Amino acid sequence: MHRSAWVTAVLFMGMSLVYAQPARPAQGSGVNWIWLNEGDPAAGRPVETVYFRRTFTIDRPVQKVVDEGTL
């Protein structure tokens, strides 16, 4: 790699760190958290797969219909 490419890469990485914004928790009255009430997580529960389901309505036109999503 040429020296100018290294300098550009280092500057780009430095700029991305300077302009990165920390994530903020969502604010507002429309926020709903999904919790799994399984007791104390520090009590040595075994690791398992947990599935959450939420139904919602999109009340506006969409260009492409998608029937599933993941977070």
C-alpha positions in Angstrom: 0.0 0.0 0.0 1.3 3.4 -0.8 2.0 6.0 1.9 -0.8 8.3 0.7 -3.3 5.4 1.0 -2.2 4.7 4.6 -2.5 8.4 5.5 -5.9 8.6 3.9 -7.0 5.4 5.8 -5.8 6.8 9.1 -7.5 10.2 8.6 -10.7 8.5 7.6 -10.7 6.3 10.7 -9.9 9.3 12.9 -12.7 11.4 11.4 -15.2 8.6 11.9 -14.3 8.4 15.6 -14.6 12.2 16.0 -18.0 12.4 14.3 -19.5 9.2 15.8 -22.5 9.9 18.0 -23.2 7.7 21.0 -26.4 5.8 20.9 -29.2 7.4 23.0 -32.1 5.5 24.5 -35.4 6.1 22.7 -37.5 8.8 24.2 -41.2 9.4 23.9 -44.6 8.2 24.8 -44.8 5.6 21.9 -41.9 3.5 23.3 -42.9 0.0 24.5 -40.3 -2.3 26.0 -40.6 -6.1 25.7 -39.5 -7.9 28.8 -39.3 -11.6 29.6 -40.2 -12.2 33.3 -38.0 -15.2 34.1 -36.9 -14.0 37.5 -33.3 -13.1 38.5 -30.9 -13.4 35.5 -27.9 -13.7 37.9 -29.4 -16.9 39.5 -27.7 -19.2 37.0 -30.5 -19.7 34.5 -29.5 -21.9 31.5 -28.9 -20.1 28.2 -31.8 -20.7 25.9 -33.4 -19.2 22.7 -36.2 -16.8 23.4 -38.7 -15.6 20.8 -40.7 -12.4 21.0 -43.7 -11.5 18.8 -45.3 -8.1 18.3 -48.1 -7.3 15.8 -48.5 -3.8 14.4 -50.3 -2.1 11.6 -48.6 0.1 9.0 -51.3 2.7 8.0 -49.6 4.2 5.0 -48.8 3.0 1.5 -45.6 0.9 1.1 -43.6 0.4 -2.1 -42.7 -3.2 -1.3 -44.5 -5.6 1.0 -42.3 -7.4 3.6 -44.0 -10.0 5.8 -41.3 -10.6 8.3 -38.5 -8.8 10.1 -35.8 -9.3 12.7 -34.1 -7.1 15.2 
